[in-house]
Amino acid sequence: MSRQKQSPSSTAGARLCVVKRTFTITRLWLRVCASQWRFKPASSTLPSYVAPCSPHIPHDPLLERICGYVWRDIWSGLKTHFNMTTLRQRKGSKGKEPSPAAELQSQQHNCCSEHHPEKILHGDWSWGAIIWTSVGWSVSVGLGLLCCIYVATLHENDLWFSNIKEVEREISFRTECGLYYSYYKQMLHAPSIQEGLKEMIHDNLTESKRTINLLQRMNIYQEVFLSVLYRLLPIQSYLEPVYFYIYTVFSLQAVYVIALYLTAWLLSGSWLAGALTGVWYILNRVDTTRVEFTISLRENWSLPFLALQVTAITCYLRPQLTTLQQKVMVWLMYVTTFCFCLTWQFNQFILLVQALVIYTLDCGDFLTTTQVTTLYLVQVSSLLSVWFLQFCNSMILGSLVLSFIVAALFIRHCQPGVKTGSLVVRLSKVLLHSALVLLLTVTINYLAKKALQLQSDEHIFKFIKSKFALGSTRDFDASLYLCEEAFGLLPLDTLERLAGTLLLYPYVLTLLLLCGMLVTAALQNLSRPNRGSTEEKKGAREGQVAAFRPDVAYNLLHTLFYGLLAFSTMRMKYIWTGHMCAVAAYGVCGTELWTVLLSALRCNTKLLLRLVRYVVPVVMIGFLYYKFWPKLMEELSELREFYDPDTVELMTWISTKTPKQAVFAGSMQLLAGIKLCTGRVLTNHPHYEDKDLRERTRQVYQVYARRSPEEVYDILKAIGADYVVLENSICYERRHRRGCRLRDLLDLANGHIMDGPGEDDPDLVPATHPRFCDAIKTDAAAYNALFTRTFQNKTFHVYRLKKKRKKNTKGSSQPSVTQ
């Protein structure tokens, strides 16, 4: 039989196999010989491409150096030979050779990598990788379920939720939480899903004398979705609607923990980092979430999706992803960003910070043009999708983040040579580029708001100006935010609590180290000489990955920017603290921090580095378990019960003694509960993102100002109120300091001197009338002529507005009042 002629490729493969075997034999022989040598190893560090690939051979610096030089010579000749062979085979066809940086990174990944989660993604189906990854996923799900059960148990123990009345359950949804949950209840009580959606689109119960589109005004698609899901699933017989709702929110906490877990795992390459992240998140519950007592808040719906988006971005920015994997990550980024934007009205401000992170990475030359454009377009497409679903909500089109992205992409297109020249020239160009982007952003946003006549979010900018002393401090809307503790600076006791769980120390060390590395890498990128060909530029860009990974750079700037936001506004700390756990865990389980520390101690070996990376997190988790497990058990054993008899009495009276179409006026927080518990019509509510509603709220709050009964009566009648509810806790408030009580804010807005001792501005004047909420209780004739007390207890006083009727007698200007 004649032998078939072998192809050049098979011949080349055989030659490569022979060379590798020869190198292995040579390497072992050199190791045996070197064991007899007693030379001192050279002080220069070993190149990364000559690191030992076999864990069974002990590390010898001298031998590795010799083997490295031998291997470099062999590989250089071998590469030259096969390049010539390949060139002959292609016969002039187009192609490109991988850059040295890519080869270096590939060798590091294939030879010396551990069981990273992406090894399965790249086709490593060895039993070790499968078992290790399966254990990691199991731990992530376990920690997520543990967090879910933990917050659900706290909620039950704090309220005895399973044993209280339905009205008490609904009252427990405080402030705006009650308003959002009322729409879930309204959809369930509708005759059909179609009728429920019609009521949402044409709602006349939330604001008296107005018909508004709730799906356009508010972010309540999650309530609509859950109500539809509850109707379709066969669970009505054994699961109450309220439990279906709260269990869904608590389940999102499990998703949140799993997302943070995966982020830490991707960054460090060890699922122990994810485990440490989950433990830290649970132990710092006071500072990472408040879901157990503010279930319906929009942030509790949206932050899990933001964490998933950060995980998708981290995976997308990792090297060596195939085209298909990149497309999958882009779609995951879009879906998670879309869900985040759909569930929170403040999405534009959070995405603006994220867009600034992307812009900073672009200026530092850490991302490719494709990556930057893709991340920007994901944000834009998500916002436009939400804009479409919210019936063309103008607040989205007039958002700062859209204006910024348009400006950044346009200036980038017009200035393609920003990253050329020397270091000083590049820095000057980046500063000029940033100034142009800022100027164009302000211009586009101003023109968009003028064209759309948008004023829905102006209260937020008033708050920002007043917070930094750039605007009037007497503005009522801005003062409402400034006087709330949640919108103040981050208290220092927060840092004390974070340090008590060992979270703050590794976080700060990791932050300092990575910031230094980031600045150094950015200066190196900007100092790099301008390259000519596209292939050389791409090779240089791939070489940056080895210097500073773009996924690490993104997460570093993410935690920095949102940390600054948290320090400026305490309510925003919940965006920062969760991701803070992942960054700190990456510092403990990653290589960067330990490499520096071990190098400083002159004991930096691969074996010791791996040992430290695995032992330290296990020891920390064991210490945290020993210290905090008894406290968690004690916390879970504390049993309380919901008790608010005055509010229960008020809601019962309204439900049984007032007409179903009666219109109620009062504080925003109380009216949200009235709508949920009784279904009555409101004059105002806590969803503050509407200029007309803000003005109406300020008018309704005149019942706590120094105004005449006639003025208050005319205000309430103009907005269609039938009843007004006065609260002693507001009328005689002592919780806030002077100048921050609601009655003080109203006095300042009206130009009146405030109550109590203290200094007043010279332009303030004494009021000519007593405070309405207090004077009406005296039953004076002027008040009894217009208002009738219909209900009172220790906390609330309800008055019904009488109907005015003018006398027929000519010349009589005094109106008469009928019951």
DADA-V362580 format. One record per run of one state. SS is the DSSP state (2 for helix, 1 for strand, 0 for the rest). FROM is the first residue (numbers start at 1). TO is the last residue. If there is no record, write none. Layout:
{{SS;FROM;TO} {SS;FROM;TO}}
This chain:
{{0;1;7} {2;8;34} {0;35;47} {2;48;50} {0;51;60} {2;61;90} {0;91;99} {2;100;112} {0;113;116} {2;117;121} {0;122;126} {2;127;159} {0;160;165} {2;166;171} {0;172;174} {2;175;189} {0;190;192} {2;193;201} {0;202;202} {1;203;203} {0;204;211} {1;212;212} {0;213;213} {2;214;217} {0;218;220} {2;221;232} {0;233;240} {2;241;268} {0;269;270} {2;271;283} {0;284;284} {2;285;288} {0;289;297} {2;298;316} {0;317;322} {2;323;342} {0;343;346} {2;347;363} {0;364;368} {2;369;389} {0;390;393} {2;394;397} {0;398;399} {2;400;414} {0;415;422} {2;423;452} {0;453;457} {2;458;467} {0;468;475} {2;476;482} {0;483;484} {2;485;487} {0;488;491} {2;492;500} {0;501;502} {2;503;527} {0;528;533} {2;534;547} {0;548;549} {2;550;568} {0;569;569} {2;570;589} {0;590;591} {2;592;600} {0;601;605} {2;606;637} {0;638;644} {2;645;657} {0;658;662} {1;663;665} {0;666;667} {2;668;678} {0;679;680} {1;681;682} {0;683;690} {2;691;704} {0;705;708} {2;709;718} {0;719;722} {1;723;727} {2;728;731} {0;732;741} {2;742;750} {0;751;751} {1;752;752} {0;753;764} {1;765;765} {0;766;771} {2;772;778} {0;779;780} {2;781;784} {0;785;786} {1;787;792} {0;793;795} {1;796;801} {0;802;802} {1;803;805} {0;806;815} {1;816;818} {0;819;819}}
